[in-house]
Amino acid sequence: MKVLILGGAGMLGPYVVPLLAPHYQLRVTDITAPTFDFDGEFWEVDVSQPEQVLAAAEGMDAIINLSVLRHHRQLAFDVNTLGCYNMMQAAVTHGIRRIINTGPHFTVTGASYELFDFDLSPDIPPQPGTILYALTKSLGQEICRVFTTQYDLFVQTYLFCSFRDPEDLHPERDAHPFSVSWQNSAEIFRLGLEIEPAKLPSRCEIFYVLANAPHGQFRNDKAQHILGFQPRDDIAAAWLSP
Ligand SMILES: NC(=O)c1ccc[n+]([C@@H]2O[C@H](COP(=O)([O-])OP(=O)(O)OC[C@H]3O[C@@H](n4cnc5c(N)ncnc54)[C@H](O)[C@@H]3O)[C@@H](O)[C@H]2O)c1
């Protein structure tokens, strides 16, 4: 399978790319070259530029979108929202049916959910709030969803919040109620590339990707049951430490 990765040179890229590289023919793209060890195909692609995304998607079987820009008003919209539009247009043009999008958990559970103390799932009514990052990413997500109502393709969206490094744990930070290790999070992309479309409940599905946590504020059971995601991190140790 040939897989296009958009925004593959960022923080998550160094975990996702090496994990996928032995199994797929990757075309990694970003606005800057990867600084991690990768000797495969790399293209400079700005997701806000439709013709660049279209060219990069030619001949691909799947697209993974890791690109993000968080704070600049114009650029955040160009990358997080228009980037999704350009990705979906490219998918339609080239007949690519498998798309994996990513974002922060608060595209669904924004500020108004902060005081909910347990059982938040990715399928509750989304309320991203007004943070630019959340809003522009949630608009991108909505664009993906609308494309799935019009075209025979399917989009999985993986949402993350706090990443941790099991080799370098800081209990005060790593006990965040929605966290996962970089290594464990990368595994879900392999599962998403392998799942048969018919096993997805619909053409547009959102998954929370996080470790099992003692408090259960956020749920990861959907990723486990549908994709076979195995939460491997021991977050309880961080949670219970003084
Ligand atoms: N890192 C985190 O703590 C975190 C937390 C929650 C969710 N996420 C989500 O995970 C995904 C990956 O995030 P990350 O941590 O790797 O982010 P990152 O900030 O490292 O950015 C990813 C890549 O996007 C690229 N990018 C920026 N503008 C671009 C453009 N115009 N065209 C193409 N690429 C562009 C950057 O160069 C970068 O390499 C994103 O969807 C993000 O929202 C990350």
The ligand as a Gaussian input file, in Angstrom:
#p B3LYP/6-31G(d) Opt

LIG

0 1
 N        1.949000      17.270000      19.935000
 C        0.891000      17.308000      20.738000
 O        1.037000      17.542000      21.959000
 C       -0.507000      17.074000      20.188000
 C       -1.577000      17.070000      21.093000
 C       -2.868000      16.851000      20.611000
 C       -3.083000      16.625000      19.272000
 N       -2.025000      16.629000      18.401000
 C       -2.329000      16.423000      16.973000
 O       -1.450000      15.461000      16.435000
 C       -1.164000      15.770000      15.055000
 C        0.335000      15.823000      14.862000
 O        0.820000      16.863000      15.679000
 P        2.359000      17.135000      15.942000
 O        2.520000      17.160000      17.412000
 O        3.212000      16.246000      15.132000
 O        2.399000      18.641000      15.447000
 P        3.594000      19.607000      14.980000
 O        3.356000      20.940000      15.620000
 O        4.892000      18.966000      15.147000
 O        3.208000      19.823000      13.451000
 C        3.164000      18.775000      12.535000
 C        3.780000      19.209000      11.265000
 O        2.894000      20.078000      10.555000
 C        3.732000      20.781000       9.691000
 N        3.102000      21.902000       9.021000
 C        2.879000      23.165000       9.467000
 N        2.376000      23.923000       8.492000
 C        2.284000      23.132000       7.394000
 C        1.847000      23.335000       6.073000
 N        1.428000      24.532000       5.650000
 N        1.878000      22.287000       5.208000
 C        2.333000      21.075000       5.610000
 N        2.761000      20.818000       6.857000
 C        2.736000      21.832000       7.736000
 C        4.876000      21.229000      10.597000
 O        6.016000      21.609000       9.809000
 C        5.098000      20.000000      11.425000
 O        6.183000      19.231000      10.951000
 C       -1.879000      17.096000      14.782000
 O       -3.112000      16.863000      14.160000
 C       -2.128000      17.680000      16.160000
 O       -3.273000      18.515000      16.192000
 C       -0.755000      16.842000      18.823000

